[in-house]
Amino acid sequence: MPKYSTFIPSSPSDAWYTSITNPSHILRLEAMEFVLYLHRITAETHFTPSQADVVSFKAIKDAAALEKYPHASRWYKHIASYESEFSSLPGNSSTAFTAYGPEAVVVAENPKAAPADEDEDDVDLFGSDDEEEDPEVVAERERRLEEYRKKKEGKTKPAAKSIVTLDVKPWDDETDMKELVDNVLAIEMDGLVWGAHKLVPVGFGIKKLQVIVVVEDEKVSLDDLQQKIEGDEDHVQSTDIAAMQKFGFVFAAVGKGPFIATLDARQALTPITLSKPLAPTVIREFPKGTWLENFVIRQQDGNAVATLLTAPEVYLISTTDVFEPILLADFAGNLGVVGIAELGHNIFYVAVGNWSVHTLVATPGSWSVWEIDLTGFEHHRHYKDAVTRKVADLPGAGALNGMTVLNPIAGTVLVADSLYSAVWRVNVNTGEVIAVLNDTTMAAQPQLAPLALGINAINIRDGYLYYDNTDTGNFHRIPIDVLTGEAIGQAETLVDNAYPAVIFDDFTLDFAGNAFVVSGRGEVALLRDVVSGAHPTIDIVAGNTSDTRITGHTAAKFGLSRADLKRGSLYATTSGGAVEYLFNNWTAGGMLVRKVNAASLWATTLEQIKELYDSPFTGAVTTRTSLLEGFTQDDSIHQYIYHSPSSSVPRSTPLGDISSPSNSTSNSLPTSTLNTLGYSPITLSEYLGHINEIVGQRHLGTSITTIKKPFILSVTGTPDEIALAYALIANAAEMDEDLRLAMEVNLSNPNIPGKSPAAYDADQLKEYLEAIGDSKSTYRGRMASDESVPRVGIKLPPYTHAAQFEMVAAALAGARSSEPGEATSVIDFVTCTSTLGSSIVLRDDGSPALNTEAGTGIGGLGGAAIHPLALGNVATFRRLLDQHPETKDVLIIGAGGVEDKSGAERMVKVGAAAVAVASAMGRYGIGVFERIAKG
């Protein structure tokens, strides 16, 4: 099969030349090449290079400038590999490179963004076609080509693989589908790996089997495979190929992420008519009777700092649902907390007082403003608790509500007063309180609405204070002095009760000057271009009054993380419905519309995994480390023991002795382990089937839990096998949008014969990280959102000296995402730590306590014996990862000797975002998680 072609088609195009030579369009060049690349791959069209590539290649004077653009760089390196064949390639070598360009590609020009002079400050990646090549340029190119050739030398070209989705149809509704599935998955062929599967209803009670399979193209004939499946004539009527993709080139936009109550507002940021409502995704639901009132997105980490009206509390809520809500502050003696603003980095201010959700009446004179200092506070390591300080009392306030920053240098915030139609200025440094605004447009109108709520939310943009009035349903702005907050002009009404049924509450402004207003009845209204001063057009873009679950919107803010900015995430909080509080008749709790087991022997079977999934005290489930082809288990040499480091009487335990550990509550059991277990006899594909079955039981209501817990699939193998494993996991996630999957790559054991564990070898580690990065990049291009792309982590062995830690940290920082403009590591989390090798436990007679293949008794030390070492590894990696901008967001799962609440707390204090348990689970059973949670 010929190599894939260049991205330079042979048709002339002025747009092509313009896109390359105009520096403001270089990113468009990269995007254009990516689109053309997808077109050729997905169309399954194959080409060979031509003179169009040759002349374009030679015209590039600065190849280094392309290196940060992955698709342009890939094209350059691809063509470089043909340099010895340039003269024999088809086409006219005398044609200028400017004559070549993409077929039917039009580069849209934004007239507002176009530079006054197209030639000004241009950086021309291409030289003039009539100039002789600079000898220095030629020499530099030859040097780079030689480096590229050396890099390719000795690398075995990976076998071409395809990912195929097969539909297997039964005879009728009486066909035993379990037997059908078992018979299909029992088929073995060299070069064939089964992936995830599910049963899909087709009508009249009949279900078909849909299964993913990865095949090596040169070894497996799909016709032969289908014939083998159809050979089961008692169960199978026919088979069809539903989809087929070349491994590594899969680009279909499918799936969505099951994360926080967000709205994808990208389409709403441009002045167009929305064709369909924005679909919300619930991230975190609180118990019924919880009213989330307001929130801000924390600048440091993109999580939400939210206030409650049903309790005087403020919480930190994960916008990616990776940790449980954390109570930051409790202002005892008050009923609730309303407005909130972040004035300085990690310094928040909140309005606290008495506003009853059951009577919908506020208590004048009960209000105050408080400071919450989160400096040094992070969810994965509590170096410092949140610190609160009262800033000022507001005895003259009636019902405080929305808050916004006025002047961060002077330390002033503005707070709306919904009852007394005013805006208060509070100096957080001096405690000075002044009413700076009072206007009739801010007044409550109880005769128009059941609530005496006038001015509600406030935001400042370009010298104007924008605000809405809940009672009147109007939207206003007033020009203010940005230093004092006082009015310097008359208030304007931008929206005049356009939607009487919509109860205006909070709102936020986007970069384009549109306002997204949330309604207490459940809608989200888009007011277009309010900052222009013209009367905006209005659309209801999300929510409806008949939704009894996502109801009572209270606040909205845009996300600040890179992923949020890329997709335009609009976050919203809810109350569960204001009217419901009058009658205690809630249909839902407030929303922001997670401990975990380690990969171990006790997460091997379907029953064990389901027990972990059903436990209310686990936040995620990690499978035992698996291989694509499975691991041959020998009970005579694959063993583990529990022992006490201070005792010489170990207990040798073959695998057959313990299948399900007892839920013992004894504190005297030794939890130090030594093992020679190897990997799981269950394949990755089988684990995906187990997960599908467990999640299916939750759908049917037969599972104990209704929570969507993530599954972390621990895998190992060569870099190519890891890439294939990721493909299987990602495809499984696409088949069922309710699956929350992540992959942990176990690099703590020797994965390749004759080589040390990859995590101890910089070159090997780099190969694995490259394979992971390529895999994630591929699926980021095809999945609907970044959140739906399975996360990837690596499991590390224990390290004992500085150079080892620094090597790993540098490798993670250097393995950056290939997404343009992003500087993040391809790794999302690391697990610290695995067992400590080269350990031995002896019997009284001096013989090894464990049988091993080599007869040495050497195994991996785990459990309580390595707890201090694990703590040191977590602390060191947290410190090093925080030193690199690419890795500061990489989370750490702390593992090693955790068996009680204090052990878990120690892990969190040194930097773990989550705590993993293995050895103690084998001793105490599933109940160890409750023991850790409750102490």
SULHUFEN-V716603 format. One record per residue. N is the residue number from 1. D_LAST is the distance of its C-alpha to the last C-alpha in Angstrom with 1 decimal. Layout:
[[N,D_LAST] [N,D_LAST]]
This chain:
[[1,62.8] [2,63.7] [3,61.1] [4,59.8] [5,62.2] [6,62.1] [7,61.0] [8,64.5] [9,66.7] [10,70.4] [11,71.3] [12,72.3] [13,70.1] [14,70.5] [15,66.9] [16,65.8] [17,67.7] [18,66.5] [19,62.9] [20,63.1] [21,65.2] [22,63.6] [23,60.5] [24,58.8] [25,58.9] [26,57.6] [27,54.2] [28,56.3] [29,58.0] [30,54.7] [31,53.7] [32,57.2] [33,57.0] [34,53.6] [35,55.1] [36,58.1] [37,55.9] [38,54.0] [39,57.3] [40,58.7] [41,55.7] [42,54.9] [43,58.6] [44,58.7] [45,61.7] [46,62.5] [47,64.8] [48,66.2] [49,66.6] [50,69.9] [51,71.9] [52,70.0] [53,67.0] [54,69.3] [55,70.9] [56,67.6] [57,66.0] [58,68.9] [59,68.9] [60,65.4] [61,65.9] [62,62.3] [63,60.0] [64,57.2] [65,57.1] [66,56.0] [67,53.0] [68,50.5] [69,51.8] [70,50.5] [71,53.0] [72,56.0] [73,55.0] [74,54.6] [75,58.1] [76,59.5] [77,58.1] [78,59.1] [79,62.7] [80,62.7] [81,62.3] [82,65.7] [83,67.6] [84,69.9] [85,70.8] [86,71.5] [87,75.3] [88,75.0] [89,72.7] [90,74.4] [91,75.5] [92,77.6] [93,76.5] [94,78.8] [95,77.0] [96,75.2] [97,71.4] [98,71.6] [99,73.3] [100,70.1] [101,67.2] [102,65.0] [103,66.8] [104,66.5] [105,63.9] [106,64.3] [107,62.3] [108,61.9] [109,62.7] [110,61.1] [111,64.0] [112,61.9] [113,60.2] [114,63.3] [115,64.5] [116,67.9] [117,69.3] [118,68.1] [119,69.5] [120,67.8] [121,65.4] [122,65.2] [123,63.5] [124,65.5] [125,63.6] [126,67.0] [127,70.2] [128,73.6] [129,74.9] [130,78.3] [131,77.1] [132,77.1] [133,73.8] [134,72.8] [135,72.9] [136,69.8] [137,68.0] [138,69.2] [139,68.1] [140,64.6] [141,64.3] [142,65.5] [143,62.9] [144,60.1] [145,61.5] [146,61.6] [147,58.0] [148,57.2] [149,59.3] [150,57.6] [151,54.2] [152,55.4] [153,57.0] [154,55.3] [155,52.9] [156,53.3] [157,53.8] [158,51.0] [159,52.3] [160,52.9] [161,50.4] [162,50.2] [163,47.4] [164,48.8] [165,47.6] [166,49.3] [167,49.9] [168,50.4] [169,52.1] [170,52.2] [171,55.2] [172,54.0] [173,51.1] [174,51.3] [175,50.6] [176,47.5] [177,45.5] [178,42.8] [179,45.7] [180,47.3] [181,44.1] [182,43.6] [183,47.3] [184,47.3] [185,44.2] [186,45.8] [187,48.7] [188,48.7] [189,51.0] [190,51.2] [191,49.9] [192,48.0] [193,44.3] [194,42.8] [195,40.4] [196,38.6] [197,40.2] [198,40.1] [199,42.4] [200,44.3] [201,46.2] [202,49.9] [203,51.2] [204,52.3] [205,49.1] [206,49.7] [207,47.1] [208,47.9] [209,45.8] [210,45.2] [211,44.1] [212,43.9] [213,45.6] [214,46.3] [215,49.6] [216,51.6] [217,54.8] [218,57.1] [219,55.6] [220,54.7] [221,57.2] [222,55.7] [223,58.7] [224,58.0] [225,54.3] [226,55.3] [227,57.9] [228,55.3] [229,53.0] [230,56.0] [231,57.1] [232,54.6] [233,57.2] [234,55.5] [235,52.7] [236,53.8] [237,56.6] [238,56.5] [239,54.5] [240,54.6] [241,53.4] [242,51.5] [243,50.8] [244,51.5] [245,50.4] [246,51.1] [247,47.9] [248,47.3] [249,49.5] [250,47.6] [251,48.0] [252,47.5] [253,45.8] [254,43.4] [255,39.8] [256,37.6] [257,34.1] [258,31.4] [259,30.0] [260,29.9] [261,32.2] [262,35.1] [263,38.8] [264,40.9] [265,43.4] [266,45.6] [267,48.4] [268,48.3] [269,48.9] [270,52.6] [271,55.2] [272,55.5] [273,55.2] [274,51.9] [275,52.7] [276,49.4] [277,46.3] [278,43.4] [279,40.6] [280,37.1] [281,34.0] [282,30.7] [283,27.9] [284,25.2] [285,25.4] [286,23.6] [287,23.3] [288,26.7] [289,27.7] [290,26.5] [291,29.5] [292,29.3] [293,32.2] [294,32.9] [295,31.7] [296,32.9] [297,32.4] [298,31.0] [299,33.7] [300,31.4] [301,29.6] [302,31.1] [303,28.0] [304,28.3] [305,27.5] [306,27.8] [307,28.3] [308,27.6] [309,30.3] [310,28.2] [311,25.8] [312,26.4] [313,24.1] [314,24.6] [315,22.7] [316,23.0] [317,23.7] [318,24.4] [319,28.0] [320,27.4] [321,24.1] [322,22.3] [323,19.2] [324,17.6] [325,19.2] [326,18.0] [327,18.7] [328,21.1] [329,22.6] [330,22.7] [331,26.1] [332,25.5] [333,28.8] [334,30.1] [335,30.2] [336,29.9] [337,30.7] [338,33.7] [339,35.4] [340,34.0] [341,35.7] [342,34.9] [343,37.6] [344,36.8] [345,34.6] [346,31.0] [347,32.3] [348,32.0] [349,33.6] [350,32.8] [351,34.8] [352,32.8] [353,34.2] [354,34.8] [355,35.9] [356,35.2] [357,34.5] [358,35.6] [359,38.9] [360,39.4] [361,40.7] [362,39.8] [363,40.2] [364,42.7] [365,41.9] [366,38.1] [367,37.6] [368,36.5] [369,35.7] [370,32.6] [371,31.8] [372,28.5] [373,28.6] [374,26.6] [375,28.3] [376,26.0] [377,23.3] [378,22.6] [379,20.0] [380,19.5] [381,19.3] [382,18.7] [383,21.3] [384,22.0] [385,20.6] [386,23.0] [387,25.5] [388,27.4] [389,30.8] [390,33.2] [391,36.5] [392,38.8] [393,39.3] [394,41.7] [395,43.2] [396,46.1] [397,44.0] [398,44.0] [399,41.4] [400,40.0] [401,39.3] [402,39.7] [403,39.5] [404,41.1] [405,41.9] [406,45.4] [407,45.9] [408,43.2] [409,45.4] [410,46.2] [411,42.6] [412,43.6] [413,42.0] [414,43.7] [415,42.0] [416,43.7] [417,44.4] [418,44.8] [419,46.3] [420,48.7] [421,49.9] [422,49.1] [423,47.4] [424,45.9] [425,45.8] [426,43.0] [427,43.2] [428,39.7] [429,41.1] [430,43.3] [431,41.9] [432,45.4] [433,45.5] [434,48.7] [435,49.6] [436,51.5] [437,52.2] [438,53.5] [439,55.4] [440,56.5] [441,54.9] [442,51.5] [443,52.1] [444,50.3] [445,52.6] [446,51.1] [447,54.3] [448,53.5] [449,49.9] [450,47.5] [451,45.4] [452,46.8] [453,45.5] [454,48.0] [455,47.0] [456,43.6] [457,42.7] [458,44.4] [459,45.0] [460,47.4] [461,49.6] [462,52.9] [463,53.7] [464,53.0] [465,50.2] [466,49.5] [467,48.1] [468,48.1] [469,48.8] [470,46.7] [471,49.4] [472,52.4] [473,50.9] [474,52.6] [475,51.7] [476,53.3] [477,53.6] [478,55.1] [479,56.3] [480,54.6] [481,54.9] [482,52.0] [483,51.9] [484,52.0] [485,51.0] [486,54.2] [487,56.4] [488,59.4] [489,60.8] [490,60.7] [491,57.8] [492,58.5] [493,57.4] [494,56.5] [495,55.4] [496,57.0] [497,55.1] [498,55.6] [499,53.0] [500,53.0] [501,50.3] [502,47.8] [503,45.7] [504,45.3] [505,42.0] [506,40.7] [507,42.5] [508,42.5] [509,45.4] [510,45.8] [511,47.8] [512,50.9] [513,51.0] [514,49.8] [515,47.5] [516,44.7] [517,44.3] [518,41.5] [519,42.4] [520,40.6] [521,42.1] [522,40.6] [523,43.2] [524,43.4] [525,46.9] [526,48.4] [527,51.0] [528,53.0] [529,54.3] [530,53.7] [531,54.2] [532,57.8] [533,58.6] [534,60.2] [535,59.1] [536,56.5] [537,56.4] [538,53.4] [539,51.5] [540,48.6] [541,46.7] [542,43.5] [543,42.0] [544,43.9] [545,43.8] [546,43.3] [547,39.9] [548,37.5] [549,34.3] [550,35.0] [551,36.6] [552,37.0] [553,37.0] [554,36.2] [555,36.4] [556,37.4] [557,37.2] [558,38.3] [559,35.8] [560,36.3] [561,34.9] [562,37.6] [563,36.8] [564,37.0] [565,40.3] [566,41.7] [567,41.2] [568,41.4] [569,38.1] [570,38.2] [571,34.8] [572,34.7] [573,32.3] [574,32.8] [575,32.4] [576,32.6] [577,36.1] [578,37.3] [579,39.3] [580,36.4] [581,34.8] [582,37.8] [583,37.3] [584,33.5] [585,34.7] [586,32.5] [587,33.1] [588,30.4] [589,27.8] [590,28.5] [591,28.5] [592,28.8] [593,31.6] [594,18.0] [595,13.5] [596,16.3] [597,17.3] [598,19.8] [599,23.3] [600,23.2] [601,24.7] [602,22.1] [603,23.3] [604,27.0] [605,28.2] [606,28.5] [607,26.4] [608,23.5] [609,23.8] [610,24.1] [611,20.9] [612,19.0] [613,21.0] [614,20.3] [615,16.6] [616,15.3] [617,12.3] [618,14.8] [619,17.0] [620,19.8] [621,21.2] [622,22.8] [623,25.6] [624,26.6] [625,29.2] [626,32.5] [627,36.2] [628,39.0] [629,40.8] [630,38.0] [631,37.3] [632,39.1] [633,36.6] [634,37.9] [635,35.6] [636,37.7] [637,36.7] [638,33.6] [639,30.9] [640,27.5] [641,26.2] [642,23.0] [643,23.7] [644,22.6] [645,24.4] [646,25.4] [647,26.8] [648,30.0] [649,29.3] [650,27.9] [651,27.6] [652,29.8] [653,28.7] [654,31.3] [655,30.1] [656,31.4] [657,29.2] [658,25.9] [659,26.2] [660,22.9] [661,20.1] [662,18.7] [663,15.3] [664,14.7] [665,11.7] [666,13.4] [667,12.2] [668,15.9] [669,16.9] [670,18.4] [671,17.3] [672,20.2] [673,22.8] [674,26.4] [675,28.1] [676,31.5] [677,30.5] [678,32.5] [679,32.1] [680,31.6] [681,34.6] [682,34.0] [683,35.9] [684,34.8] [685,37.1] [686,35.5] [687,32.0] [688,33.5] [689,34.9] [690,31.6] [691,30.1] [692,33.2] [693,32.7] [694,29.1] [695,29.9] [696,33.1] [697,31.1] [698,29.2] [699,32.6] [700,33.9] [701,31.1] [702,30.2] [703,26.8] [704,23.7] [705,22.7] [706,25.1] [707,23.4] [708,25.3] [709,22.9] [710,24.5] [711,25.4] [712,25.7] [713,28.5] [714,28.5] [715,32.1] [716,34.4] [717,38.2] [718,41.1] [719,41.3] [720,43.6] [721,41.3] [722,38.3] [723,40.6] [724,41.5] [725,37.8] [726,37.2] [727,40.2] [728,38.9] [729,35.6] [730,37.2] [731,39.8] [732,37.1] [733,35.5] [734,39.0] [735,39.6] [736,36.7] [737,35.6] [738,32.4] [739,31.2] [740,28.9] [741,29.5] [742,28.9] [743,30.2] [744,28.6] [745,31.4] [746,30.5] [747,32.7] [748,31.1] [749,33.4] [750,37.2] [751,38.3] [752,42.0] [753,43.9] [754,45.3] [755,43.0] [756,39.9] [757,36.6] [758,37.3] [759,34.5] [760,36.3] [761,39.7] [762,40.7] [763,43.4] [764,41.5] [765,38.5] [766,41.1] [767,42.5] [768,39.2] [769,38.5] [770,42.0] [771,41.5] [772,38.3] [773,40.0] [774,43.0] [775,41.0] [776,39.0] [777,42.2] [778,44.0] [779,41.5] [780,41.1] [781,44.8] [782,44.5] [783,41.4] [784,41.4] [785,38.7] [786,36.7] [787,33.5] [788,34.8] [789,35.5] [790,32.8] [791,30.8] [792,31.1] [793,29.0] [794,29.5] [795,27.4] [796,28.2] [797,28.4] [798,27.3] [799,29.9] [800,30.9] [801,33.6] [802,34.5] [803,37.3] [804,35.0] [805,32.6] [806,35.5] [807,37.3] [808,34.5] [809,34.0] [810,37.7] [811,38.0] [812,35.4] [813,37.2] [814,40.5] [815,39.6] [816,40.2] [817,40.4] [818,44.1] [819,44.0] [820,46.6] [821,45.3] [822,41.7] [823,40.3] [824,37.0] [825,35.8] [826,36.1] [827,32.6] [828,29.7] [829,26.8] [830,26.2] [831,23.7] [832,23.0] [833,23.2] [834,24.8] [835,25.5] [836,27.6] [837,31.0] [838,33.6] [839,31.2] [840,32.2] [841,30.9] [842,33.7] [843,34.3] [844,35.8] [845,39.3] [846,38.6] [847,38.6] [848,36.1] [849,33.1] [850,33.5] [851,36.6] [852,37.6] [853,40.6] [854,42.1] [855,41.2] [856,39.5] [857,35.9] [858,34.7] [859,31.6] [860,28.6] [861,25.8] [862,22.2] [863,18.6] [864,17.2] [865,20.9] [866,21.3] [867,18.0] [868,20.0] [869,22.9] [870,20.9] [871,19.5] [872,23.2] [873,24.5] [874,22.3] [875,23.2] [876,26.8] [877,27.3] [878,25.8] [879,28.3] [880,31.1] [881,30.5] [882,30.5] [883,34.0] [884,35.6] [885,36.2] [886,36.2] [887,32.7] [888,30.8] [889,29.5] [890,28.4] [891,24.6] [892,22.6] [893,20.1] [894,18.2] [895,18.1] [896,18.1] [897,15.7] [898,12.3] [899,10.2] [900,6.5] [901,5.0] [902,7.6] [903,10.1] [904,10.0] [905,10.5] [906,13.2] [907,14.9] [908,15.1] [909,16.5] [910,19.2] [911,20.3] [912,18.6] [913,18.9] [914,16.8] [915,14.7] [916,16.1] [917,15.0] [918,17.7] [919,17.8] [920,14.3] [921,15.3] [922,18.4] [923,16.7] [924,14.0] [925,15.7] [926,14.8] [927,11.7] [928,10.0] [929,9.7] [930,7.9] [931,5.4] [932,5.4] [933,5.9] [934,3.8] [935,0.0]]
